[in-house]
Amino acid sequence: MSNTSNRHTAYIALGSNLGDREQWLLQAIKALEARANISVEAVSALYETDPVGYTDQDAFLNMAIKVSTTLSPLELLREQLDIENELGRVRQVRWGPRTIDLDLLLYDNVSLETEQLILPHPRMLERAFVLVPLHDVLELDHALYHEVELVAKKALQLRKEGITLWKTINWPNV
């Protein structure tokens, strides 16, 4: 059960490479914002990125968002999975094409390892398509100075690896 008096900060990566990729991302953000226990605080720019893992597919649009929530990490993950299902996510090929992908990257300073969820996200420091947008939203959060510095250094190292600024977003005036 959630403790509704305590708000937590979480960072979520979003990606899409099917259909109107930008619309899928915006619909996912709006679906998160519509949840009673989740408030979208900041959004990164959109980045067009080469596929990773399974490479025989279209380019992705990726971004990251900062949310404030009263949900626990596992409850937030469940909401994300519900939104993926609502937006037609089908899981057929690992790292394959998708309408929407929502990955919980960070939740406060929580370290967690369960069958359903590992925090911080175990592969985020290896992926430019996660780090570059995450850096956009972390930059605004001075309480996470150490994490911002770590992400910034890794993002700069990986920045040229198949990632291009695609568009900026004026949230919440989308």
Backbone as a ProteinNet text record, in pm:
[ID]
protein_1_A
[PRIMARY]
MSNTSNRHTAYIALGSNLGDREQWLLQAIKALEARANISVEAVSALYETDPVGYTDQDAFLNMAIKVSTTLSPLELLREQLDIENELGRVRQVRWGPRTIDLDLLLYDNVSLETEQLILPHPRMLERAFVLVPLHDVLELDHALYHEVELVAKKALQLRKEGITLWKTINWPNV
[TERTIARY]
83.4	0	87.2	48.9	126.1	111.3	217.8	211.1	184.6	62.2	23.2	79.7	140.3	194.1	335.7	407.8	545.3	554.4	617	637.8	778.4	791.5	919.3	948.6	1076.6	1119.2	1168	1119.6	1160.9	1190.6	1276.5	1313.9	1279.2	1211.2	1161.1	1211.9	1263.7	1303.1	1185.1	1163.7	1056.5	1115.9	1063.1	1108.4	995.6	1004.6	906	971.2	937	985.7	882	755.7	648	549.9	503.4	399.4	445.2	354.1	383.5	454.9	585.7	666.5	646.5	645.4	628.5	493	387.7	254.5	250.7	315	318.5	384.6	496.2	566.5	478.5	415.2	329.5	208.7	150.9	37.9	80.2	199.8	248.3	268.1	326.1	345.3	210.2	116.1	-17.2	-86.6	-66.8	-126	-64.6	66.1	130.4	76.5	69.8	21.7	-123.9	-202.6	-343.6	-363.7	-261.1	-270.3	-270	-357.7	-374.2	-246	-162.6	-45.2	85.2	76.4	196.5	183.6	290.3	294.8	423.4	410.3	527.5	587.2	713.9	782	868.5	932.4	1022	1033.8	1057.2	1075.6	1201.9	1268.8	1387.4	1344.6	1442.1	1419.4	1396.2	1350.5	1337.3	1465.7	1511.9	1632.5	1600.6	1647.3	1633.6	1757.9	1735	1845.6	1841.3	1959.7	1971	1926.3	1864.1	1825.9	1949.5	1933.4	2039.5	1990.5	2080	2040.7	1991.1	1862.2	1800.7	1800.5	1891.1	1914.2	1835.1	1767.1	1690.9	1550.9	1546.3	1419.8	1442.3	1331.7	1338.7	1403.1	1450.7	1510	1404.9	1453.5	1368.2	1365.6	1258.5	1259.5	1267.1	1360.4	1378.3	1375.7	1336.1	1336	1335.3	1345.6	1335.5	1249.3	1185.7	1103.5	1134.2	1108.9	1116.1	973.5	940	806.6	816.5	711	691.9	575.9	589.9	486.5	476.5	359.7	341.5	346.6	361.1	365.2	501.6	502.1	627.5	690.7	817	878.3	800.9	757.2	685.5	547.6	481.5	352.2	370.2	475.7	503.5	532.5	610.4	637.7	507.6	416.7	287.1	208.6	208.3	140	203.1	335.9	405.4	367.1	364.8	327.2	182.6	93.8	-46.6	-55.7	21.4	20	76.1	184	237.1	129.1	55.6	-52.5	-163.6	-203.8	-307.8	-268.3	-137.9	-89.5	-42.1	-83.2	-62.4	74.4	149.1	281.3	264.3	337.5	338.7	483	504.8	640.3	659.1	721.7	746.5	895.8	974.8	1118.5	1188.2	1283.1	1358.3	1424.5	1405.9	1457.6	1400.7	1285.2	1225.1	1140	1074	989.9	879.3	843.1	738.5	672.8	544.7	475.1	531.5	552.5	601.4	677.1	781.3	859.9	882.9	850.5	869.7	958.9	1077.9	1171.7	1196	1174.2	1204	1355.7	1418.5	1564.5	1612.2	1555.7	1594.8	1469.7	1475.3	1365.6	1430.1	1421.2	1494.3	1637.3	1689.5	1822.4	1810.8	1699.1	1669.3	1754.6	1811.2	1872.6	1781.9	1742.9	1644.9	1675.2	1660.7	1676.3	1571.6	1468.1	1364	1353.2	1269.9	1247.8	1189.2	1103.5	1034.6	1114.2	1201.8	1260.8	1398.7	1492.7	1624.4	1645.9	1681.3	1709.2	1845.1	1922.3	1900.7	1898.3	1841.7	1831	1968.9	1979.8	2112.5	2192.6	2127.6	2202	2201.7	2151.3	2136.6	2270	2376.1	2505	2575	2517.9	2575.7	2506	2399.6	2312.4	2299.8	2355.6	2345.6	2199.7	2114.9	1974.5	1899.4	1957	1901.4	1973.2	2106.1	2185.3	2170	2165.9	2158.9	2026.7	1910.5	1786.5	1779.1	1831.1	1831	1911.2	2022.1	2103.4	2022.9	1938.6	1852.9	1769.3	1705.2	1615.1	1688.7	1798.6	1876.8	1943.3	1979.7	2048.7	1970.2	1839.1	1752.5	1741.3	1797.5	1779.8	1911.8	1933.7	2061.1	2081.1	1975.1	1989	2063.6	2068.5	2133.5	2265.1	2339.6	2460.2	2554.7	2581.7	2675.8	2625.5	2495.9	2438.7	2443.2	2418.1	2422.5	2562.5	2663.1	2801.4	2837.1	2798.5	2826.1	2757	2629	2552.9	2609.7	2646.6	2701.4	2828.8	2917.5	3043.5	3017.7	2930.8	2900.3	2827.5	2734.5	2658	2750	2846.2	2940.1	3026.8	3066.1	3145.8	3067	2937.3	2853.9	2776.5	2781	2691.1	2692.9	2804.1	2812.2	2764.5	2727	2691.4	2544.8	2512.6	2379.1	2267.6	2294.7	2189	2193.5	2075.8	2065.5	1949.6	1973.1	1863.3	1757.6	1632.5	1525.1	1431.9	1398.6	1303.6	1301.5	1279.5	1260	1109.6	1073.7	933.3	914.5	808.9	774.3	666.8	710.5	616.1	582.3	458.3	342.2	257.1	309.4	231.1	237.3	237.2	247.7	114.9
-119	0	124.4	226.1	350.1	433.3	504.5	605.9	737	787.1	902.1	1033.5	1035	1160.8	1187.1	1084.2	1101.8	1099.6	1204.7	1210.2	1163.5	1094	1040	1091.8	1099.7	1142.6	1021.1	1007.9	896.9	950.3	876.6	910.7	792.2	820.4	716.8	744.9	641.8	651.3	607.3	677	643	622.5	525.6	501.9	448.9	477.8	429.7	422.6	317.3	312.7	258.1	263	220.8	335.5	350.6	449.6	591.1	672.3	811.1	811.7	798	780	893.4	1015.9	1129.7	1122.3	1086.9	1077.2	970.3	855.4	750.1	802.8	875.5	929.6	1029.2	1119.2	1219.6	1155.6	1053.7	983.2	915.4	858.5	792.8	894.8	1010.9	1115.4	1161.7	1183.5	1228.2	1121.2	993.6	885.1	879.9	902.1	907.2	1025.6	1140.9	1263.2	1247.4	1167.9	1148.7	1059.2	984.5	898.6	987.3	954.2	1037.4	1049.1	946.7	944.4	978	1032.2	1062.8	1203.2	1280.7	1414.4	1425.9	1462.6	1480.2	1616.7	1618	1740.3	1802.1	1719.4	1771.1	1667	1716	1625.6	1665.6	1567.3	1592.9	1629.6	1661.9	1673.3	1532.8	1526.5	1398.4	1374.2	1249.4	1211.8	1095.2	1104.6	991.6	905.1	775.9	686.6	558.5	508.5	379.6	268.9	162.3	50.5	-18.4	-72.2	-144.2	-285.1	-382.4	-521.5	-583.4	-574.7	-620.7	-501.7	-502.4	-382.3	-377.4	-484.8	-487	-429.9	-299.1	-230.4	-80.7	-5.3	139.4	209.6	332	415	447.6	470.8	505	655	701.7	830.3	796.3	859.6	836	967.5	959.5	1074.6	1023.8	1115.4	1080.8	1185.4	1143.6	1236.3	1219.5	1326	1324.9	1328.6	1238.7	1238.4	1246.1	1297	1295.3	1200.2	1111.9	1011	972.2	924.1	865	713.3	660.5	516	458.7	333	261.5	230.7	190.3	156.1	48	-56.6	-164.4	-119.3	-32.8	21.1	110.1	190.6	275.8	189.6	85.5	-7.1	-65.6	-106.7	-162.4	-60.4	65.2	170.1	184.3	181.7	191.8	76.3	-45.6	-162.9	-153.1	-100.8	-80.5	17.6	125.8	226.4	166.1	88.5	21.1	-65.8	-141	-226	-142.9	-33.2	54.4	111.4	135.3	195	89.9	-34.4	-136.9	-202.1	-194.9	-258.8	-409.8	-469.6	-615	-660.3	-759.1	-808.8	-940.8	-932.3	-1053.2	-1081.3	-978.2	-991.3	-906.4	-966.6	-888.5	-770.7	-650.5	-525.4	-497.9	-557.6	-542.4	-417.5	-401.7	-284.5	-270.7	-145.1	-123.5	12.4	17.3	145.7	232.7	172.4	248.8	156.9	213.2	143.6	241.9	201.4	285.2	209.2	262.3	197.8	287	232.1	303.3	299	416.5	425.8	446.6	546.6	584.6	615	584.8	615	659.7	789.9	846.9	793.4	754.2	691.9	543.5	484.3	344.7	250.7	151.1	36.3	-82	-151.7	-258.5	-366.4	-491.5	-600.9	-707.3	-709.8	-811.6	-875.8	-978.5	-1041.1	-942.9	-852.1	-758.1	-631.9	-589.1	-456.9	-451	-389.8	-360.6	-209.6	-149.1	-5.5	18.5	114.9	183.5	84.3	128.4	41.5	-15.5	-148.4	-211.6	-178.7	-138.5	-113	33.9	121.9	261.2	329.2	294.5	360.9	313.7	213.6	161.9	218.1	294.4	329.7	480.3	529	671.5	713.5	625.9	662.1	681	634.4	658.5	776	775.2	873.2	1016.1	1034.8	1171.6	1237.8	1174.1	1237.3	1245.9	1144.3	1148	1267.4	1294.6	1410.2	1539.5	1550.3	1668.9	1695.1	1590.6	1611.6	1611	1538.3	1539.5	1674	1739.7	1868.3	1968.4	1953.2	2045.5	2012.4	1898.9	1849.2	1857.5	1968.2	1991.2	1897.7	1838	1744.4	1618	1592.6	1471.8	1505.7	1599.4	1648.3	1535.6	1441.7	1333.1	1250.1	1215	1136.4	1213.3	1343.7	1426.5	1423.7	1438.2	1437.2	1304.1	1193.9	1060.6	1040.6	1076.1	1061.5	1152.6	1275.3	1369.2	1314.4	1262.4	1208.3	1091.7	998.8	883.9	928.4	1023.5	1071	1134.9	1213.5	1277	1173.1	1068.3	961.4	890	872	793	877	1008.4	1097.6	1075	1040.1	1027.5	891	802.8	666.9	656.8	702.3	680.7	755.6	877.3	955.1	1098.7	1148.7	1281.7	1356.2	1482.3	1563.9	1573.3	1542.3	1539.5	1658.6	1691	1798.4	1827.9	1953.5	1986	1994.9	1978.3	1979.4	2086.3	2165.5	2266.1	2207.6	2132.7	2071	2173.3	2186.5	2104.3	2160	2253.5	2316	2239.4	2107	2025.5	2029.1
0	0	0	-72.1	-82.6	42.8	75.2	178.1	105.2	113.5	32.1	83.3	203.3	253.3	202.2	161.1	115.5	-35.4	-89.7	-234.1	-264.4	-373.7	-417.5	-557.5	-591.3	-723.5	-800.4	-922.3	-1007.3	-1146.7	-1217.1	-1353.8	-1442.4	-1552.7	-1642.7	-1783.9	-1848.6	-1989.6	-2074.3	-2186.7	-2279.5	-2417.7	-2492	-2627.4	-2714.2	-2844.5	-2941.3	-3078.4	-3154.6	-3293.6	-3391.6	-3354.1	-3444.2	-3465.1	-3588.1	-3616.6	-3587.7	-3531.3	-3496.5	-3361.4	-3367.2	-3246.4	-3145.9	-3194.3	-3103.6	-3032.6	-3106.8	-3045.4	-2937.4	-2959.9	-2857.1	-2729.5	-2745.5	-2629.2	-2553.8	-2628.6	-2565.2	-2498.1	-2561.7	-2500.3	-2369.9	-2367.9	-2246.2	-2134	-2167.6	-2066	-2012.4	-2102.4	-2059.7	-1975.6	-2008.8	-1929.7	-1789.8	-1779.9	-1647.9	-1567.9	-1631.7	-1566.1	-1520.1	-1592.2	-1558.6	-1435.4	-1397.8	-1279.1	-1154.5	-1060.7	-940.3	-858.4	-857.4	-771	-842.4	-965	-1043.2	-1100.7	-1087.2	-1146.2	-1227.4	-1354.2	-1440.1	-1409.7	-1369.1	-1326	-1435.3	-1518	-1622.2	-1732.8	-1854.8	-1968.9	-2044.8	-2099.6	-2181.4	-2322.5	-2403	-2546.8	-2602.1	-2727.2	-2797.1	-2875.6	-2874.1	-2947	-3039	-3162.3	-3253.4	-3236.5	-3217.5	-3183.8	-3266.1	-3295	-3363.5	-3269	-3323	-3236.9	-3179.1	-3058.8	-2988.8	-2960.5	-2964.4	-2939.2	-3068.2	-3091	-3215	-3311.6	-3409.6	-3490.9	-3621.7	-3659	-3784.5	-3761.6	-3730.4	-3704.4	-3722.5	-3723.2	-3743.3	-3624.4	-3648.2	-3543.2	-3436.3	-3317.5	-3204	-3182.1	-3119.9	-3051.8	-2903.6	-2833.6	-2691	-2616.4	-2490.3	-2401.4	-2258.2	-2162.8	-2021.3	-1952.7	-1844.9	-1767.4	-1619.1	-1545.9	-1399.9	-1349.4	-1257.6	-1199.2	-1047.2	-988.5	-844.2	-820	-720.1	-698.8	-551.9	-513.8	-380.7	-389	-509.2	-528.5	-488.8	-450	-426.3	-562.4	-565.1	-693.7	-770.8	-702.4	-771.8	-818.2	-740.8	-784.3	-907.1	-907.5	-1023.2	-1146	-1128.9	-1239.1	-1293.8	-1205	-1249.9	-1332.4	-1288.7	-1365.4	-1503.5	-1510	-1638.6	-1729.7	-1676.3	-1756.5	-1803.9	-1718.2	-1758.1	-1874.8	-1868.1	-1975.5	-2104	-2094.8	-2213.8	-2278.3	-2195.5	-2248.6	-2311.6	-2244.4	-2297.7	-2433.7	-2452.7	-2577	-2678.1	-2658.4	-2760.4	-2763.1	-2654.2	-2650.5	-2661.1	-2755.4	-2771.8	-2754.7	-2668.5	-2642.4	-2715.3	-2836.1	-2914.1	-2926.3	-2953.6	-2973.2	-2867.9	-2794.7	-2696.1	-2766.8	-2712.3	-2768.5	-2907	-2938.5	-3070.2	-3082.1	-3199.1	-3224.8	-3120.5	-3090.2	-2990.6	-3009	-2974.1	-2974.2	-2863.2	-2746.9	-2631.9	-2537	-2478.8	-2377.4	-2264.5	-2142.9	-2024.8	-1927.3	-1900.3	-1808.6	-1688.2	-1569.2	-1446	-1424.7	-1425.2	-1416.5	-1273.6	-1208.4	-1072.3	-992	-862.7	-771.1	-640.7	-610.3	-497.4	-501.3	-387.5	-382.4	-354.5	-395.5	-365.6	-450.5	-382.9	-451	-422.3	-528.1	-514.9	-616.3	-575.1	-670.2	-641.2	-727.2	-719.3	-857.4	-868.8	-999.7	-1099	-1050.9	-1138.9	-1169.5	-1075.9	-1087.4	-1022.4	-1093.7	-1038.9	-1049	-936	-930	-865.8	-916.3	-1043.1	-1159.2	-1271.3	-1389.1	-1422.1	-1436.8	-1447.1	-1572.9	-1681.6	-1805.5	-1847.9	-1762.3	-1806.8	-1835.1	-1764.3	-1786.3	-1912.4	-1980.1	-2104.7	-2227.8	-2209.7	-2321	-2340.6	-2449.9	-2481.3	-2495	-2550.5	-2571.1	-2440.1	-2329.3	-2196.2	-2130	-2135.8	-2062.2	-2111.8	-2241.9	-2294.5	-2253.2	-2274.9	-2227	-2074.1	-2004.7	-1858.2	-1808.5	-1873.1	-1834.4	-1846.2	-1950.4	-1966.8	-1841.3	-1787.8	-1673.8	-1540.6	-1529	-1405.4	-1382	-1490.2	-1481.1	-1396.9	-1396.7	-1324.7	-1176	-1133.6	-997.6	-921	-852.2	-783.1	-664.2	-612.9	-501.1	-543.7	-672.8	-724.3	-793.7	-738.3	-803.8	-844.5	-754.1	-785.5	-903.4	-901.9	-1010.4	-1141.9	-1135.4	-1256.1	-1315.7	-1231.8	-1280.3	-1344.2	-1279.8	-1332.9	-1467.9	-1474	-1597.9	-1706	-1668.8	-1767.2	-1829.9	-1747.4	-1800.1	-1894.7	-1854.1	-1939.4	-2065.8	-2053	-2168.4	-2270.7	-2223.5	-2316.5	-2387.1	-2315.5	-2376.1	-2485.7	-2462.4	-2553.9	-2654.3	-2642	-2717.3	-2867.5	-2925.6	-3071.1	-3120.5	-3030.3	-3069.5	-3110.7	-3231.3	-3287.7	-3219.9	-3172.3	-3107.9	-3159.6	-3200.5	-3259.2	-3194.6	-3156.3	-3105.3	-3214.4	-3181.2	-3278.9	-3262	-3134	-3108.2	-2958.9	-2922.5	-2781.6	-2754.3	-2628.2	-2588	-2482.2	-2496.1	-2396.8	-2306.3	-2205	-2111	-2004.8	-1959.2	-1992.8	-2105.9	-2183.7	-2290.2	-2421	-2415.8	-2537.2	-2610.8
[MASK]
++++++++++++++++++++++++++++++++++++++++++++++++++++++++++++++++++++++++++++++++++++++++++++++++++++++++++++++++++++++++++++++++++++++++++++++++++++++++++++++++++++++++++++++

